[in-house]
Amino acid sequence: MSEATVDVTLDCTGQRCPLPVIKLAQAILSVPIGGVVRLLADDPAALADVPAWCRMRDQELLAVDRPDDGPATFDVRRR
C-alpha cells in the first residue's frame, strides 16, 4: 500500500456497483486537497470502476492492493 497518510477510510465490503464509487465520490469532498481516501471494496467491478472514476474526475489513484483473502484496497488522493 501507499505511504500516504489516510484521512478517511471507507469500508464498502458487501456493497455492489455503483455504491463503492458513489461513496468514494462523496467522501473525497470531505478531505482537503491532497487528502487521501482509502476505499475497501470486495465487488469485482470496483477493480475497473475506481480507476475509471479517478481518470474521469481527475483524482490520483495512489495504490491498489488486491489480497487473495479480503477486499481490494484503493488509496485515492484528492486533487
N, C-alpha and C positions, 0 to 999 in steps of 0.2 A: 504494500500500500504506500501511498504518498507520505512524505514527511510533513505535509502541510498541517497546520492546526485546524481542527474541525470545529466549526461554530455551531452547527446543528446536525443532529443525526436523525434520519427518518427511517423507521422500521416499517417497510411496506410488504413484509413477507405475508403471503396468503392473499395479497391483492392482485387482481388481474388487470391487464391493459384495458383502459388507459390510466388507471388510478395512480400507479407509481409516478408517471410523468406529470400528471396533474398536481400531485402533492409536491413534487420537485419544483414545478413552476411557482407554486405558492410559497414554498419555503425559501427559495432563492431571493425573494423580495425582502425577507426578514433579516438577511445578513448584509453587512456593509460591502461596498465594492472591495474586492479582494478576499472576501469571506468565503468559507468553504462549507458546502452541504455534503454530508455523507448519506447516501441512499442505500438501503439494504432491500433487495428485491429478489424473489425466487421465481417470478414469472419469466419464462424463457424469452418472451417478447421484449423484455426490458434490455436485453443484450443488444438489440438493434435500436430500440426506441430511445433510450437515454443518449447514446452518441448522436443520433439523428437530431434529437431535440437540442442538444448542445450546439451543433452546427447551425441549425436554423435560428437559434436565439442568441448566437454569438457568445456562448458561455464556454469556459475552458474545462474540458474533461481532463482532470489530472491523472486519474488512475482508475483501472477496473480490475477487480480481483474476482476470479471465478473458482472458488474452492470446490472440491469434489463433494463435500458434505455440508451443505448450507447455502444461504442466499449469496448472490453476487453482491459485491460492494462497489459503489461508484462514488468517487470524490469529484465534485464539481465546484469550480471557483467562479464566483460572480465577477463579471466584467462590467 
